[in-house]
Amino acid sequence: MEYTKRRNGGMSVEKLWTIFGGVLFIYLFIGFMVVPCINTLTSIFSATDKEGNADPFAVIRFFFAGSMPSFVWNSVKLAICLIITVNIVGISIVLLTEYFDIKGAKILRLGYMTTLIYSGVALVTGYQFLYDSDGMMTTWLAQVFPSMNKQWFAGFNAVLFTMTFACTSNHALFLRNAIRGIDYNTVEAARNLGASPFKVLFKVVMPTLLPTLFSLTVMTFITGLCAMSAPTLLGYNSINPEIVRLAGSSVADEAFPQARAALLSVILALFTIVLLTVLNHYERKGHYLSVSKTKAKLVKQKIQNPVANVLAHIYAYVLFIIYMTPVVMIVLFSFQNWQSIMSKDFSLNGLTLVNYFGTADYSYTRSNGKVKVVQDAISGVFANEKTIGGIRLSFIMSAVAAALACVIVVIAVNYIFKHKNKKRSRVVEACLLFPWLLPTILICYSYRIYFNQDIWYVFSNNLYYKENVVFLIIMAYTVVKLPFALRMVKAAFYAIDDELEEAARNLGASGLVSFLRVKLPIVLPSVLAVFALNFNALFTEYDMSATFHSSYGTSYAMVIQAMTDEEGRNGFNRNATGRRCASTVFIMVLSGLILYLVYGVGARDLGERLERRKKWKQRWARLTGKNDKEKELAA
């Protein structure tokens, strides 16, 4: 009765929280999404000539007269080529492990999915360790083929090779789920009509995969267009590295660099908007497949032709070697001393843990015969100040941003479902999906330029100044991850029965109490999964870190990228390559653990969990002899 009077007599606490949340949401959306991007757009047309007169089309004229179109063309060329190569390799690995009967498919699948546990700068530096001019594989190949060009792993070829195998992780996840959902009855019916296995594949199976393939193709094109870490580290002139370079330049160095960077960012945004609009239109058309009432699990198809079967097995294991070689070599050489790493020669005598833990002195003989000792020149991942600082900072920023994205999205989705079929709910959803229309580089560049001054909107603070840049990076991380979190959490909310909330209200619970006591426990596993995946992606993120490059905001990915450049400088960092390998292993272990918790433990239903718990109790009882004691007592 008291609660009802409070609602009727005045404004309730829930209403006040709704108003406060709405005002804060509008403040954040306008200040951290709309205004910075508008500032970037207007900066294109604010250029001035030598006399200081406004010349709004100067940058556009410079674009067509200079070399800027080459950066756009390089990105488009890379994106187009990636569509071909990634789809070929991605479809191959899924068919080889899920559709065709290939010996050792489970082992092959693990190898093909290694890109899920390390990506970005860690993956690129791993490939560099193998295929660079002094890399291990290049060195071995040069011994077999002396006339070989040792500089082959650079530029476009290196980027295409690296990203082809790095970008198949989406195929390994989404296309695998699509092909496992095919009704085997349709395949069996086609086989009974006399169709060959390959005709069934192209006429029955592939048409059902087209919607998923179309989505993967669009996302691959956008990935190639917005590539950052691979072009930067491997020396390919594409759009994103040029934007970052121009962002750090000044008028004294070249003509209106900020406006040129803004123009390239807007070009990327236009590409992204058009592609996502096409993808959204394609998905809305709907795709239907006629299946039998009793769906049958897909049975793997045997390749009857012996020659084709042998070739398929050879191809499968060649891909497996390509995927696994970087992983195996990085793990092995992370336990080698710096002499073995420099000579690219694995030796049992060179085994060490110094790349992970502890420090060691480095001694060498000078030209005058004297021995010079540099103390602590060799240091491990967990003993090096820069590496520890990068891990700590990335951990904090990633955890805070992932948590913020989850909190914002959970509150917003609850509001969206509470006000279904109303314009305000659609407006909130559109605002949260807004960052998906823009490339990450545009958002980060806009933040760097707009907030690199005293802005009244953030209480006259310069968010790019010194330690403030950490807050700016966290905001960029959060904004970029909002669309993904929205789609995942929104799907979880569909599982909530409306009658549960209605029952809570009938018992006198307020909207806030019913949300905390009823809805949140139901969606919490999905929210934790989203948090884990976002943290996993942000912890080794390179693109945004490079855009916000600052000595006060050096992330773990930036530290890894700088290790090789600093190797041996002034006698220090003698084992920088070894520490980089150890860092990659650390990332793989951390990412693998998170993926196991999300897709392994987190994917089990209640019955599976209870069954596994029962088995563990039985095993523990056998180990401790508890069962024997109970039997003796019963006797």
BATISE-898641 format. One record per residue (C-alpha): x negated, y, z; residue in three letters. Coordinates in pm, whole numbers, plus 50000, padded with zeros to 5 digits. Example, Ala and Ser with C-alpha at 12.3 -4.5 7.8 and 13.67 -1.06 7.14 Angstrom:
<recs>
487704955050780ALA 486334989450714SER 
</recs>
This chain:
<recs>
500005000050000MET 497165023450086GLU 495495016549751TYR 498735023949562THR 499205056949743LYS 495685067049668ARG 496265060449300ARG 499575079049291ASN 498555107549518GLY 495315117249347GLY 492475106749126MET 491195071849207SER 487555062549251VAL 487805041148937GLU 489055071048737LYS 486175092448864LEU 483665065648762TRP 485265063748417THR 484965101448369ILE 481375101548496PHE 480465072448270GLY 482085088847968GLY 480255121848023VAL 476925103748073LEU 477495082647759PHE 478225113547549ILE 475165131147695TYR 472865101947613LEU 474335095647267PHE 474065131847157ILE 470675138247321GLY 468885105847236PHE 470505095046910MET 472125123546717VAL 470105155046791VAL 466575140346740PRO 467575124846406CYS 469245157146289ILE 466065175846386ASN 464045151946170THR 466405157045876LEU 466335195045900THR 462545195645934SER 462315183945572ILE 463835216645453PHE 462065240145697SER 458715241145517ALA 457145274845445THR 454675287045185ASP 451315303645250LYS 452965337345313GLU 455325321945568GLY 458425323745349ASN 460935295545372ALA 460635270245090ASP 463255243045155PRO 462325221444855PHE 458535223144891ALA 458265188645049VAL 460465172844783ILE 458345188144505ARG 455215176144682PHE 456755141444709PHE 457135137744331PHE 453835154744251ALA 451705136244508GLY 451015100044602SER 453985095644835MET 456085075744581PRO 453335049344582SER 453985042444950PHE 457695037844879VAL 456965015244583TRP 454494994444787ASN 457124988445054SER 459804979944798VAL 457404956444615LYS 456554938844940LEU 460254935645032ALA 461174921144691ILE 458324895944697CYS 459184885945053LEU 462754878044948ILE 461364852044708ILE 458584837244920THR 460394837345256VAL 463534821545109ASN 461494794644933ILE 459544785545247VAL 462464791245485GLY 464924769645288ILE 462214743345245SER 461454739345615ILE 465164736645702VAL 465914711045430LEU 462824690645516LEU 463734688545885THR 467544688345878GLU 468794675245539TYR 466234651145393PHE 464944620445574ASP 461294630145625ILE 459064610045856LYS 457994629846164GLY 460724656046123ALA 460784664246495LYS 457054671946498ILE 457384691946176LEU 460224712246328ARG 458074721846627LEU 455314733446395GLY 457664753746177TYR 459154771246481MET 455834782946626THR 456494817846487THR 459244820946749LEU 456704821447031ILE 454244846046882TYR 454844873646631SER 453904909246546GLY 450374920246623VAL 449564887246802ALA 450434867146491LEU 448604890646253VAL 445424890846461THR 445644852946477GLY 445724850746100TYR 442844875646083GLN 440804853146310PHE 441174825346051LEU 441264842245713TYR 439374875345748ASP 436114880045559SER 434214864845855ASP 437144843245968GLY 436814806646045MET 438744792545750MET 437214817345506THR 433724808745632THR 434354771445590TRP 435894776045245LEU 432984797945135ALA 430594769745222GLN 432564745845000VAL 433154771744725PHE 430164795644724PRO 431624817544448SER 434764824244653MET 435714860644723ASN 435454863545104LYS 437434896245097GLN 440614879344972TRP 442514883845297PHE 443204921045270ALA 445824943945121GLY 449004931544956PHE 447994894844926ASN 447144892145296ALA 450344909945405VAL 452544888445179LEU 450854856245295PHE 451134865245664THR 454714878145654MET 455934849145441THR 455284824945725PHE 456034849846003ALA 459524858345874CYS 460894822845844THR 461894822146212SER 465384835046122ASN 465794806245876HIS 464624781946144ALA 467364794746376LEU 470374805546169PHE 470074784845850LEU 469404754046061ARG 472654759646251ASN 474524764945924ALA 473264732845763ILE 473954712646078ARG 477554724946064GLY 478194710145718ILE 480904683345706ASP 479264650745597TYR 482574638445452ASN 482174663045163THR 478644650645096VAL 479764614345111GLU 482684621244876ALA 480344636544618ALA 477974606744648ARG 480894582444596ASN 481754600944273LEU 478274592444141GLY 476454625244209ALA 472714622844270SER 471244635544600PRO 469824666944438PHE 473094673944255LYS 474934671044587VAL 472414695244736LEU 472884721844468PHE 476604717144400LYS 477994709444747VAL 475524719145021VAL 473964751444890MET 477294769144816PRO 478274765045182THR 474984781145287LEU 475294811645060LEU 476834835145323PRO 474004827645567THR 471394830145292LEU 472754863645179PHE 472514877545532SER 468984863845572LEU 467974878645237THR 469174913445331VAL 467464911645669MET 464244899245505THR 464314928545261PHE 464744953145549ILE 461914936045740THR 459574939145444GLY 460614975045382LEU 459984984845745CYS 456864963545798ALA 454364979446033MET 451884956746212SER 450784935645912ALA 450244965045668PRO 448444985045939THR 446054957546043LEU 445504943145695LEU 445084975745507GLY 448184979445291TYR 449565014045214ASN 453275011245290SER 455795035745435ILE 455625028945809ASN 451825031245853PRO 451855063345649GLU 454575078145872ILE 452535070446183VAL 449405085346024ARG 451225117145922LEU 452815120146268ALA 449335123046419GLY 448095147646155SER 448265185546152SER 448675213645901VAL 444935219945921ALA 444315184745788ASP 446865183945505GLU 449995200945373ALA 453105199045602PHE 452465163645730PRO 455425163345972GLN 457905171845699ALA 456455144945473ARG 456725119245753ALA 460325130145809ALA 461125125845439LEU 459675090645432LEU 461675082045746SER 464895094345586VAL 464165074045270ILE 463805043045487LEU 467065051645662ALA 468925054745331LEU 467655020645219PHE 468715005145550THR 472175021145551ILE 472905009745194VAL 471744974145258LEU 473634970445586LEU 476764984945424THR 476524959345144VAL 475994931545399LEU 478964942845607ASN 481204944545298HIS 480114909745193TYR 480854895445538GLU 484324911545550ARG 485334894445226LYS 485424861445416GLY 484184827645306HIS 486214796245327TYR 485274759745299LEU 487714730945266SER 486764703045501VAL 488434671345623SER 490494671345941LYS 487984648646112THR 484604665346076LYS 481654641546048ALA 478084648546156LYS 475634653445871LEU 473514622645798VAL 470034628745660LYS 469654619945293GLN 466894596745174LYS 464964606844864ILE 465334576244639GLN 462694585744383ASN 459364573444529PRO 457304600344353VAL 459614628144474ALA 459594613144821ASN 455784613344837VAL 455594648944703LEU 458194660544956ALA 456174645345241HIS 452944661145114ILE 454614695145081TYR 456144692045431ALA 452834684345596TYR 450924711045399VAL 453384736645538LEU 452944721145882PHE 449164725745858ILE 449564762245752ILE 451864769146046TYR 449894749946306MET 446294758546212THR 446384793846360PRO 448024781146679VAL 445614752346732VAL 442484772346649MET 443484801846866ILE 444154778847162VAL 440854760147115LEU 438674790847068PHE 440284808747362SER 438204784447573PHE 434914791047387GLN 432134815047482ASN 431414845247270TRP 428434829247092GLN 430604800546960SER 433354824646859ILE 430974847346671MET 429474817746485SER 432954802246434LYS 431534769346558ASP 433544749646816PHE 431274733247070SER 431864713647388LEU 428864731647539ASN 430634764547475GLY 433714756547683LEU 434524784147930THR 437374801148114LEU 435794835748102VAL 438204846847827ASN 441004842748082TYR 439454848448424PHE 436394865048572GLY 433514884848430THR 429934877848321ALA 426824897948240ASP 425434900947889TYR 421674900847834SER 419684906447517TYR 416094913547416THR 415274947947281ARG 412854954946996SER 410144963647250ASN 410474929147409GLY 412244940547725LYS 415404922847836VAL 418464944947875LYS 421314933548102VAL 424784948648070VAL 426844940648376GLN 430424928048331ASP 430134931547952ALA 432094899147922ILE 435534899248083SER 438724878548068GLY 442334888248007VAL 443094889548377PHE 439824906548470ALA 439704934448212ASN 441114967948321GLU 442514977647980LYS 444154943947923THR 445644942448273ILE 446864978348234GLY 448484970147900GLY 450174938948040ILE 451444957848345ARG 452754987248143LEU 454394965647876SER 455974943548141PHE 457484973348323ILE 458684991148008MET 460114959547852SER 461884948248171ALA 463394982548241VAL 464504987647878ALA 465974952547848ALA 467844957048178ALA 469114991648078LEU 470384978747743ALA 472254950347918CYS 473814973248181VAL 474944999047924ILE 476374972647691VAL 478184952847963VAL 479924984248093ILE 480714995747737ALA 482064961847624VAL 484254959747933ASN 485664993847840TYR 486144982947477ILE 488114952047575PHE 490104971447833LYS 491244996247565HIS 491724973047269LYS 493224986946947ASN 492525022747056LYS 490365047646870LYS 488175055247170ARG 487075018747199SER 486155018246830ARG 484245050846872VAL 482235036447164VAL 481405005246963GLU 480355025946660ALA 478065047246878CYS 476325016347015LEU 475875002146665LEU 474535035346532PHE 470835026446588PRO 471274996446356TRP 471785020446064LEU 468385036346118LEU 464895021646089PRO 463025018746416THR 460295041446285ILE 462805069546221LEU 464135068046578ILE 460645067546730CYS 459285094546501TYR 462305116346579SER 461665111946951TYR 457975120046917ARG 458565152346724ILE 461715164946898TYR 460695157947259PHE 457095170147213ASN 458135204147350GLN 460085218147643ASP 463675207847565ILE 466485223347768TRP 468565192347709TYR 466235172247935VAL 465835200048194PHE 463065218348005SER 460655188948014ASN 458205177447750ASN 458835139847735LEU 455795133347515TYR 453425149847765TYR 451105127147964LYS 452965101848184GLU 456365113348052ASN 455715093547734VAL 456415061347929VAL 459995073047989PHE 460305082347621LEU 459125047747510ILE 461585031147750ILE 464435051747602MET 463365042147248ALA 463155005447347TYR 466625007147501THR 468255024747206VAL 466765000846951VAL 468034969947141LYS 471604982647200LEU 473154968646876PRO 471804933446928PHE 472884933447293ALA 476354946047192LEU 477004917846944ARG 475834890747182MET 477634903547493VAL 480814911247300LYS 480914875247181ALA 480654863847546ALA 483584885947651PHE 485854867947404TYR 485554837147627ALA 487254854947919ILE 490894845547968ASP 493074876648014ASP 495174857748268GLU 492234857148511LEU 492084895048527GLU 495864896948551GLU 495824872848846ALA 493164894049018ALA 495304925248975ARG 498334907449115ASN 496264899949425LEU 495604937349464GLY 492084939249319ALA 491104971249143SER 489664971748793GLY 486134975548932LEU 486554946549175VAL 488064923648910SER 485164932448678PHE 482524924648942LEU 484214893649088ARG 485874878248780VAL 484434889948447LYS 480764895248530LEU 480134859848667PRO 481584845248344ILE 479414865648105VAL 476324866548328LEU 474554836748158PRO 474904853847818SER 473754887047962VAL 470674870748112LEU 469954854047778ALA 470164887947602VAL 467854902947866PHE 465324874847815ALA 465334877547436LEU 465044915547442ASN 462204913847694PHE 460474887747480ASN 460664909947172ALA 459634942147348LEU 456724927847547PHE 454574923647233THR 456204951647032GLU 453734971046815TYR 455674993846577ASP 457135017246840MET 453955016647049SER 451905027946749ALA 454325056646680THR 454085068647042PHE 450325063447047HIS 449025079747363SER 446395071947624SER 449185073547883TYR 451405048547701GLY 449055021947565THR 451064989847547SER 449744954247548TYR 450104951547170ALA 447994982747122MET 445324968447353VAL 445224936047151ILE 444984955546826GLN 442034975846957ALA 440044946347095MET 438234936646777THR 437384972846690ASP 435704976647028GLU 433784943847020GLU 430134948847109GLY 430424986647121ARG 427745000347357ASN 427034964747467GLY 430474959547618PHE 433404937447510ASN 431104910347378ARG 433994885547394ASN 436744908247265ALA 437764882647000THR 437874855147262GLY 439944877047492ARG 442254884247200ARG 442714846747145CYS 443424842247516ALA 445924870847501SER 447724853647214THR 447854821147413VAL 449264840147712PHE 451954855347487ILE 452814821247340MET 453184805647685VAL 455324834347814LEU 457524835347501SER 457864797547496GLY 458924797147861LEU 461564823947798ILE 462904806147490LEU 463074773547686TYR 465034790347963LEU 467434806047711VAL 467884778647451TYR 466944748847667GLY 468224752548020VAL 470624780947941GLY 472274762647650ALA 473394733047865ARG 476984731947980ASP 478034724448337LEU 478404686948276GLY 474904684048131GLU 473424703448422ARG 475154681548681LEU 474024650148496GLU 470404661948484ARG 470524671848850ARG 471804637148937LYS 468964620748737LYS 466324642448908TRP 467734633149249LYS 467554596349157GLN 463954599949036ARG 462984618649351TRP 464634591849566ALA 462654564649386ARG 459384583849430LEU 459934590049801THR 461354555349869GLY 464584570149998LYS 466684543649820ASN 464754515249989ASP 465344530650334LYS 469064534250263GLU 469264497950152LYS 467484486950472GLU 469874507350686LEU 472874493450496ALA 471574457850552ALA 
</recs>
